[in-house]
Amino acid sequence: MRILGIDTSSRFNTVGLIDGDHILADFTWEAGDSLQKIILSIDLVLASGGLTLADVDGLAVGIGPGSWTGVRVGVTVGKILAYATNKPICGVSSLDALAYQARDVPTLLCPLINAGKENVYAAFFRPRGETVVKEGEYYVGDIKGLLKTIKEPALFLGNAAHLYRQIIVEELGPLANYRGEGDVQRGSVIALLALPRFGRGESDDALSISPLYLKESLAQALLAKRLTIS
């Protein structure tokens, strides 16, 4: 199955194309460009993979969490393409995509996406076979509050892991591990994560699919306030 994957939730926009579990093309660039650049990048990836939009069997779109405006742009593009071509579409969490890219590392995985002012979107995952399994709920809040819950070695993923590296090291010391600074979610991985759902005949409604908005819980808000006061 040929799937086009799009994600615009973070500092980097990405488009990828797969045919089954084979990656045909991938392109990632720093966000901040116009909608026209995203469309041109989709055309570039399709051309690199030797396909047209008509040849694609399904669309996968990163639904965040992440930049409020950025996520909406990617989801909107996905919805428009799905509706215009009558192709099925699946939404994929950007945190899940970051974790999946490290599924070969046998340790606790913690993908991070910057939410501003030392706040992050995060989740914990464990590698299991050829995929990863999420433990607990998605997190949004102060990064120090997140770090206080970690009692074992963890691999921090994503650009925000490097943005807050000093804080992470101060809190966790040798328990903290990292990948390279270019560690961003890939459009091809967004597509790969949608593949099993398409294989089961599942998809999302093109008109109602929406970004994954996470809200800070009351407990997290109180903890962040307490840390600020202290």
ZIRA-V471114 format. One line per field, one symbol per residue. ss: DSSP state (h for helix, s for strand, l for the rest). psi: psi as a letter, one per 40 degrees, with the letter a starting at -180 (. if undefined). burial: 1 if it has 16 or more other ideal C-beta (glycine too) atoms within 10 Angstrom, else 0. A space follows every 50 residues. Layout:
BEGIN
ss=???
psi=???
burial=???
END
This chain:
BEGIN
ss=lssssssllllssssssssllsssssssssllllhhhhhhhhhhhhhhll llhhhllssssslllllhhhhhhhhhhhhhhhhhhllssssslhhhhhhh lllllllsssssssssllssssssssssllsssssssssssshhhhhlll lllsssslhhhhhlhhhhhhhhhhhsssllllllllhhhhhhhhhhhhhl lllslllllllllllllhhhhhhhhhhhhl
psi=hhhhhhhfeaehiihihihbehhdihhhihieiiddddddddddddddef iiddehdiihhheaiahdddddddddddddddddefiiihhhhddddddd efeehgihhgihhheiffiihiihihhhbeaihhhaiiihahdddddeeh eihihhiidddddfdddddddebeehiiaiefgiiiddddddddddddde eiiihddehiihhhihidddddddddddd.
burial=01111111111111111110001111110010000001001100110010 10000101111111111001111111111011000011111111111111 11100001111111100111111110100001000001111111111001 00011111111111000100110011111000111111111111101100 001101001011010100010011000000
END
